[in-house]
Amino acid sequence: MTALLQADRSEFSPAVMAAEPELFERTVPRALVHRTAVSEVLLTGVSRCREDVYRIGAQWSRGHSYYGAVAGRWHDPMLFAETIRQAGLLLAHEVLEIPLGFSFLTETMSFEITEEGARLGRRPADVVLEVTLHDVIRRRGVVSAYAYEVVAHRDGRRIGYGRLTANCVSPAVYRRLRGDRAEATAPREVPDGLSPELVGRTCEFDVVLGAECVNGTRPLRAEADHPVLFDHSVDHQPGMVLMEAARQAALAALRVPDGLLIGCDAEFRKYVEFDSPCIVAPSADAVRSPFGARELVVDFHQGGSVAATCVVAVHDGAGL
């Protein structure tokens, strides 16, 4: 979880890119990043640098409706996670020519961000991503799997790194994979939420952990009507919901509701379904990183097995 921070200090120093104004004139079409609300589109432009390498513009609002300011000091780093997700979808459709309507099955996703890179300014943050596509697999001429790495810059300085691996399937194949669950919808009734102030939130609607605690574990919950977490119809719990739950679980376990998430390394092994309880289980002990953050492993248990795992790194903000 410390590769980015170590790189920032010494051995890893790619050329710093200056922001290109034309990358920030307008948002990209919402369909290309699988968003229904235009307000949830973070990407603003794309250009090709060289073979398999692309430059993408993104803008982070100072007042996002869900991923708002952390402790009044930082952009929510989950904006970076969502930016990484959207960047891969944009390139999948625009560069890899994967048709709209295909389903994307994320296997792994991770990001790291520096504290300075997340710091709030007096205007929205214009972020430049350098995205490298690799491990592209084609079957019968159509891409079925791909991976990419992201290096992010803000104001000419490197601020973050991310990567993602995914499979993609046609609508017909997806229906066969999902069976009856292809028509599943998020439940209208969810467990009572954990007190919002324990996880840096102000209302229960935004809390994705249940109040009931058994040996440090809590049930996953997500409001079906949430305009950001469920921007569009899905038949299982989205990966971004799981990453948010891992962040909230770490904040609660570490008792730092205003803590800054500086990294998350997620592995999605199975779909987290709507029709059975999912238990969010943070590790009992945190590991202190060399840079002051504390790392926790958060497992998601469903149906007798671990459906997903996130390793999260949180800084308590003291001294930053």
N, C-alpha and C positions, 0 to 999 in steps of 0.2 A: 504493500500500500504506500510505500515511500519513494517509489521510483521517480515520480515527478519532482518531489521536493529535493531529492538528491541531485537530480539532473539540473534543476534550477541553480544549484550552488556551484556545480563544477563541470563534470565531464560531458554533459549532453547540452549542446548549444547550437541548435539549428539557426539558420538565418532569420532574423526578426522581420516580419512583414508589416509594412505600413498599411493602414486601412485604406481601401479604395472607396471613394465617395459613392460611386455608382452601385456598389453592393448594398446600399442602405436606402434606396429611394422608395421601395414599396415591398410589401410582403409577397412571397411566392404564392401561387394558387393553393388554396387550402386542401384540395383533393390530393395534391402531391405529397402532403405530409400527414394525411389521414386525420384531419381536423374538420369539425363541422363549423365551429365558431371562428370567424376571421380573427377575432381578438386573441385566440390561442395559437395563432401562427407566429413563430418566433423568427423564422428565416426570411431574409430580405433580398437575396441574390446569390448567383453562383457563376463562376467562371473557371475555365480549365487552365491549370498551370503547366502540366506536362502529362505524359501518359499515366493514367490511373491516379492522378493527383489533382484535386479540385479545391478551389478557394470559395468558401461560402460565408456570406454575411449573416449575422444574427443580431437582434437587438433585445436587450433585457430591460423591461420596464422597471421603474422605481417603485411602482405600486400595483403589482400583479394581484388579481383578485384572490388567488390561493397561495401562490409562491411569492408572498410579500416579503418585505424587509425583515431580516433576522436581527432582533435586538436593536432595531433602528440604525444599524451600522453596516449591514451587508446585504447584497442581493442574495436571495435564497439559492444556494448551489444546486438545488433540484432544477432550477432553470437551465443549468448546464446539462444535466442529465436529459431533460426534454429536448434541448437543442441537439444533442448527439443523436437521440432517437429520430428526430425530424430530418437531420442531415442524411442519415442512411436511407430513409424512405424517398427523399427527394432524388438522390443519386440512383436509387433502384429504378425509379420510373423514368427519369430523364436520361440517364447514361446507360444503365443495364437493360433498359427497355422492357422491364417487367410490367405487364399490363395492370391497369387499375382494376380493382376487384380481386386480385390475388391476396392471399393471407400471408402475413409475415410472422414467423415463429421465432422469437428471440431465444437464443440458448444462453449466451453470456453477455453481460454489459457491465462496464466499469468506468469510473471517472475519478479524477483527482483535481483539485483546484487549490490555488494558493489563497491565503487570507487577503492579500492585497488585490488579487484579481477579483474577489467577490465584493470588495468594499464599495459602498454606495458613493456616487458622485452627485453633482448637481443637475445631471441630465441622464437620460437612459444610457446604458452601456452598449456601445457598438463593439461587437466581438467578431473577429475574423478567425474562421476555422480553416485549417489546412487538412483536408481529408484524403487519405490514401486507401484506395480499394485494393483488396487482395483476396486470394483463395476463392476466386469466383468459379463456381461449378455449374456447368450447363448440361441439361439433359434434353435431347431432341431439340436443341437450339434455343431452349428457354432456360434462364438462370434459375437454379433450384436452391442455391446456397451462396452466401458471400460473407465477407468480413471487411471491416475497415477500422482504421485508426484515425484519431482526431488530435491535432495540436491546436490549442486556442491561444489567440493573442488579443490583447486589449491595449489600446494606446501604444502600440508598437512593442509591447512587452509580453513575453510568454506567461500565460496564467494557468493553463490547465492541459490535461491530457485525458483521452478517453478511447475506448475501443468497444466493438460490438460484433457478435457473430449471430447470424440468422439463417433460417431456412425459409423458403417461400413456396407456396403451393397454389394451384388453381382452385377456383371455387368448387369444382366437382370433387377434387381430391380432398379438400378440406371437409366437405360434407361427409365423405366416407370416413375420414379420421375421427370426426366428432360424433357421428351418429345422431341419436336423439338430442344430444347436448348442443348441437348446432343451433337450436332454437332457444337455448336457455337465456334467461334474463336475470338481471340483478334483483335480489329479494327486496321487497318493500319494507319488511320488518327486520331490523338489525338489533343486536344487543345494545344496551345502554353504553355510552362512551365513557372512556377515562376522562377525568377532569381536564379540560383544555389547557389550563395553566401549567399542568405538569409536562406538556409536550410543546410548549411555545405557541399555542393556539388561543383564540379568544372565544370560539363557539364550538359546541359539540358536533355540529354538522361537519366540521373539518377534521374531526378526530377519526382515525382509522383503527384504533385499538379499543376493545371492550373494557369496561370498568372491572369486571370480575378477574381477580388475579389468583392463580393456583401455582404455587411454587415458582413464582416469577414469570409465569406465562400468561398470556391474555388472548382472547379470541380476536380474529380479524373482523373488522366491520367497515363497511363503506356505504354511504347513502346513495341509493340508486338514482336520486335526482340531482346528485352533485354535478354542477355544470362543467367542472374541470376534470375530475377523476373519471366521469362518464360523459365525456364530450360527445361520443357517438356510441351506438349500440355495440355491445360485445357479449360473447357467450361464456366468459370466464373472467376472473379477476385480472385486470391489466397489470403488466409488469411494473408500471409506474406507481400503482397502488401498493404493491409489495415493497418497493424501495422506500416509499414514504412511510409505510408501516415499520420497516426496519429502522429508519431514522427516528421515528417517534418512540419505538421500543428502546433505543439506545439513550435518547434524552431522558426518558422516564427512569431507566435502570441506573443511569449515571447521576441522576438528579441535577441535570443542567438544562432546564427548559429553554434557555437562551443560547445553548451551545451551537457552535458553527460546524456543520457537516462539511468536512474537507475531502472525503473520499467514500466511495461505495463500490464494492466488487460483488456483483450478483451472478448467480448461476440458477437458471430456471430449468428444472428437471422434468416437471410435469405441469399440466394445466392446474391452476388452483380453481376448483369448481365452486359454483354458487350454492349447490344443493347439499353440502355437508360442511360441518365446522372446520375452520382452519385455525390452528393454534400457533401463535407467534411466540417463539421461545428464544430470548437473548441468553448468551452465555453468562454464567454466574460471575466470572471474573474478566475484567478488562485488561488489555495489554497496553502498556505505555509505550508510545513510539518515541524515537529519538527527537522528534520535533514538537513534543508537548501534547499531542493528541492521544486520545484513548481509543483503542479498537475493541469492538465487540463482534462476535459471530451471532447472527440472528437466523434461526431456522424456522421454516414454515412447515408444520406438520398437518397432514390431511390424509385420512383413510389409512392410517397405520404406517405411513412412510413420509420421508422428507421431500416435499414438492419443490422447494426452493431454498436457497441459502444466500444471505447477504453478509459480507464483512464490511462494517461501517467504521469510519474514523471520525471522531468528534472532538473538537477543541472547545474547552469550556469558556474561551473568550478572554480569560484573565491575561492581562499583559499584552493583548493584541491591539 
